[in-house]
């Protein structure tokens, strides 16, 4: 019998993965807007969670991917805030 021991950062990574996949599913199902703050936050926090999981075993390709994912999500959040402000003027 094989047992899998998971540290706290593994759990954070799983939650991050579920956030990204859940957001993508909701987007594909038409239940969420790709331009919405909720979708962008799910991606940003999900990628951050996956980055935290790298504390257990570092992987440079995953690090680059998730860092880029966070940067793009952050850009989307800033862009969305700017667009909402412009609409209010």
trRosetta pair geometry for C-beta under 8 A, 3 or more apart (Angstrom, degrees):
i j d omega theta_ij theta_ji phi_ij phi_ji
6 10 4.0 -122 -163 83 94 145
6 11 6.1 106 141 -48 123 81
7 10 5.1 109 54 -2 64 101
7 11 7.7 -127 102 0 41 86
7 56 5.8 165 45 -92 130 118
8 11 5.7 -56 -158 35 39 111
8 12 6.5 40 147 -20 69 103
9 12 5.3 -45 -145 34 41 116
9 13 6.4 46 152 -21 65 102
9 52 5.3 -144 -145 143 92 86
9 53 5.2 151 153 -114 87 42
9 54 7.9 -98 163 39 130 30
9 55 4.5 -113 -133 54 168 115
9 56 5.3 -178 86 -35 124 99
10 13 5.6 -55 -154 36 32 114
10 14 6.6 34 149 -20 65 103
10 53 6.0 79 -108 -136 34 99
10 56 6.1 36 -62 -36 85 158
11 14 5.6 -49 -148 33 35 112
11 15 6.5 36 153 -17 65 102
12 15 5.8 -53 -151 37 32 111
12 16 6.4 36 149 -21 64 107
12 49 4.8 -151 159 -154 78 85
12 52 4.5 -46 116 95 140 134
12 53 5.9 -165 82 -63 87 79
13 16 5.4 -52 -147 36 33 116
13 17 6.3 36 154 -20 65 103
13 49 5.7 162 -102 146 29 84
13 50 5.2 75 -140 -117 80 47
13 52 6.5 -149 -62 78 75 81
13 53 2.5 40 -68 -68 129 143
13 54 7.9 126 -91 -28 126 53
14 17 5.6 -51 -148 35 32 113
14 18 6.4 32 153 -17 64 105
14 49 8.0 -86 51 152 32 126
14 53 7.8 118 -21 -90 54 138
15 18 5.7 -56 -149 38 32 111
15 19 6.4 38 151 -24 65 103
15 46 7.9 -140 123 -118 62 65
15 49 5.3 -119 82 -156 86 155
16 19 5.6 -51 -150 30 32 113
16 20 6.6 26 156 -13 65 104
16 45 7.0 -144 -118 133 78 63
16 46 4.3 121 -170 -163 66 51
16 47 6.7 175 -172 -27 118 8
16 48 6.6 -151 -115 71 125 53
16 49 2.2 -170 -61 80 114 115
16 50 4.3 -149 116 -37 143 68
16 51 7.9 -172 -139 15 168 61
16 52 7.3 159 -36 36 142 101
16 53 6.9 -131 33 -17 134 118
17 20 6.0 -57 -151 38 31 107
17 21 6.1 21 157 -9 67 112
17 46 6.8 127 -66 -166 13 102
17 49 7.4 -115 -15 101 55 120
17 50 6.3 96 -61 -81 74 104
18 21 5.9 -59 -137 47 30 106
18 22 5.6 34 161 -23 67 112
18 46 7.6 -148 66 -121 44 108
19 22 5.8 -55 -139 38 22 111
19 23 6.3 23 160 -17 60 108
19 42 4.7 -165 174 -168 92 79
19 43 7.6 -170 130 -73 101 23
19 45 5.7 -88 162 92 167 96
19 46 3.4 -154 85 -79 110 102
19 49 6.7 114 20 19 130 141
20 23 6.0 -58 -150 37 26 109
20 24 6.4 24 155 -17 63 109
20 42 6.8 156 -87 142 36 89
20 43 6.0 73 -113 -117 80 59
20 46 3.7 162 -45 147 84 155
20 47 6.9 90 -75 -53 124 66
20 50 7.6 -2 -15 -31 138 128
20 69 7.7 -14 -112 -179 132 146
21 24 5.6 -56 -146 39 32 112
21 25 6.2 34 155 -20 66 105
22 25 5.7 -53 -147 35 30 111
22 26 6.3 27 156 -16 65 107
22 42 6.7 -116 81 -166 96 138
23 26 5.8 -56 -146 39 30 109
23 27 6.3 34 154 -21 64 106
23 32 6.6 -103 -155 98 65 163
23 38 7.8 -175 -120 131 104 79
23 39 5.2 126 -164 -142 114 68
23 42 3.6 155 -67 107 133 143
23 43 5.9 -118 87 -53 163 75
23 46 7.1 -123 8 -22 128 147
24 27 5.6 -52 -148 35 31 114
24 28 6.3 27 155 -15 65 107
25 28 5.8 -59 -148 40 30 108
25 29 6.0 23 156 -14 67 112
26 29 5.7 -58 -139 43 30 109
26 31 4.5 -86 -162 75 81 105
26 32 3.9 53 129 -2 111 124
26 39 7.5 -148 86 -98 115 95
27 30 7.9 39 173 -66 29 24
27 31 7.8 -84 -59 54 18 67
27 32 5.1 -62 -74 75 57 101
27 33 7.7 24 -119 161 81 5
27 34 5.5 67 -138 -74 125 84
27 39 6.2 79 -73 -128 110 133
29 32 7.8 56 61 12 87 83
32 36 6.2 -118 -178 44 79 138
32 38 6.4 -112 -145 90 115 116
32 39 5.1 136 154 -72 120 108
33 36 3.9 105 69 -26 99 107
33 39 6.4 -132 84 -9 52 136
34 39 5.7 -120 -129 123 31 164
35 39 7.5 61 44 51 16 132
35 76 7.4 -146 -137 -168 50 104
35 80 6.1 152 172 -100 78 108
36 39 4.9 93 67 8 88 102
36 40 7.0 -160 97 -3 47 89
36 80 7.4 96 -149 -136 15 149
37 40 5.7 -62 -147 42 34 109
37 41 6.0 31 157 -19 70 109
37 77 6.6 70 -130 -127 76 81
37 80 5.9 -179 -73 120 75 153
38 41 5.9 -58 -146 39 27 109
38 42 6.4 31 154 -23 63 105
39 42 5.7 -52 -150 31 30 113
39 43 6.6 26 153 -14 63 106
40 43 5.8 -58 -153 38 32 110
40 44 6.2 31 152 -19 67 109
40 73 5.1 147 -168 -164 75 81
40 76 4.4 -158 -115 103 125 118
40 77 4.7 169 136 -67 143 80
40 80 6.6 -146 -10 -3 155 145
41 44 5.5 -53 -139 39 34 111
41 45 5.9 23 165 -9 69 110
41 73 7.7 136 -80 174 18 120
41 77 7.1 85 -65 -93 70 122
42 45 6.4 -60 -140 46 23 101
42 46 5.8 27 158 -23 61 116
43 46 5.7 -56 -139 38 24 114
43 47 6.2 23 162 -17 63 107
43 69 6.3 -132 172 170 98 98
43 72 7.8 -62 138 90 138 93
43 73 4.2 -167 101 -100 110 130
43 76 7.8 40 61 47 139 144
44 47 6.2 -58 -150 36 24 106
44 48 6.4 24 152 -18 61 108
44 69 8.0 180 -100 132 39 82
44 70 5.7 81 -140 -135 67 69
44 73 3.9 -169 -68 124 81 139
44 74 6.2 103 -111 -60 123 67
44 77 6.9 0 -44 -35 146 133
45 48 5.4 -52 -146 36 34 115
45 49 6.4 39 154 -23 65 103
46 49 5.7 -54 -152 32 31 112
46 50 6.6 27 152 -16 64 103
46 69 7.8 -74 89 140 93 135
47 50 5.7 -53 -150 36 35 110
47 51 6.4 39 150 -21 66 103
47 66 4.4 161 -166 -162 88 81
47 67 7.7 171 164 -61 122 17
47 69 3.9 -175 -101 98 142 118
47 70 4.5 -154 102 -59 137 81
47 73 6.6 -177 13 4 135 142
48 51 5.6 -52 -151 34 34 114
48 52 6.6 38 150 -22 65 101
48 66 7.8 160 -65 168 22 113
48 70 6.2 91 -61 -100 76 126
49 52 5.6 -49 -151 31 34 113
49 53 6.8 39 149 -24 63 100
50 53 5.5 -47 -155 27 38 117
50 54 7.4 49 146 -29 60 94
50 62 6.8 -123 155 173 113 109
50 66 4.8 -149 89 -109 116 143
51 54 5.7 -44 -166 14 41 117
51 63 6.8 81 -125 -126 84 65
51 66 4.8 -173 -62 121 87 139
51 67 7.0 92 -95 -66 128 69
51 70 7.4 -13 -29 -37 139 138
52 55 6.1 -21 178 -9 52 112
53 56 6.2 -35 177 18 60 110
54 57 7.0 -87 -151 78 51 42
54 58 5.1 60 176 -112 98 56
54 59 6.3 -121 -124 28 105 74
54 62 6.4 177 -85 98 118 119
54 63 5.9 81 -120 -79 168 91
54 66 7.9 -162 -28 40 130 148
55 58 8.0 26 -102 -67 14 78
58 63 6.9 8 -165 -48 85 129
59 62 4.1 51 90 19 112 113
59 63 6.5 173 86 -18 56 86
60 63 5.4 -54 -146 35 33 117
60 64 6.4 32 158 -18 67 103
61 64 5.9 -50 -146 36 32 109
61 65 6.3 32 154 -18 64 108
62 65 5.6 -55 -145 40 32 113
62 66 6.0 22 162 -12 68 111
63 66 6.3 -63 -142 42 23 101
63 67 6.1 23 160 -19 62 112
64 67 5.9 -57 -142 38 26 111
64 68 6.3 25 158 -16 62 109
65 68 6.0 -62 -153 38 26 109
65 69 6.2 29 150 -24 64 108
66 69 5.1 -46 -142 33 37 119
66 70 6.4 40 155 -20 64 100
67 70 5.8 -52 -152 34 31 111
67 71 6.5 30 150 -18 64 105
68 71 5.6 -54 -147 37 34 112
68 72 6.3 30 156 -16 67 106
69 72 6.1 -56 -147 39 27 107
69 73 6.2 26 154 -17 62 111
70 73 5.7 -57 -144 40 30 111
70 74 6.1 33 155 -21 65 107
71 74 5.6 -53 -146 36 29 113
71 75 6.4 33 152 -20 63 104
72 75 5.5 -50 -150 34 33 115
72 76 6.5 36 150 -21 64 104
73 76 5.5 -52 -150 34 34 114
73 77 6.5 36 151 -21 65 102
74 77 5.6 -50 -149 32 34 112
74 78 6.5 30 154 -14 66 105
75 78 5.9 -57 -148 40 31 108
75 79 6.0 31 155 -19 66 110
76 79 5.6 -54 -141 39 29 113
76 80 6.1 32 157 -21 63 108
77 80 5.8 -56 -149 36 27 112
77 81 6.5 27 154 -19 63 105
78 81 5.8 -54 -149 35 31 111
78 82 6.4 30 153 -18 65 106
79 82 5.8 -57 -150 37 31 111
79 83 6.3 30 154 -19 66 107
80 83 5.7 -54 -146 36 30 111
80 84 6.4 30 156 -18 64 105
81 84 5.9 -56 -149 36 30 110
81 85 6.4 30 153 -19 64 107
82 85 5.7 -56 -149 36 31 111
82 86 6.4 31 154 -20 66 106
83 86 5.7 -53 -147 35 32 111
83 87 6.5 33 154 -21 65 105
84 87 5.8 -54 -150 34 32 112
84 88 6.7 33 152 -22 63 105
85 88 5.8 -57 -154 32 33 112
85 89 7.1 37 151 -27 64 100
86 89 5.9 -50 -158 21 37 114
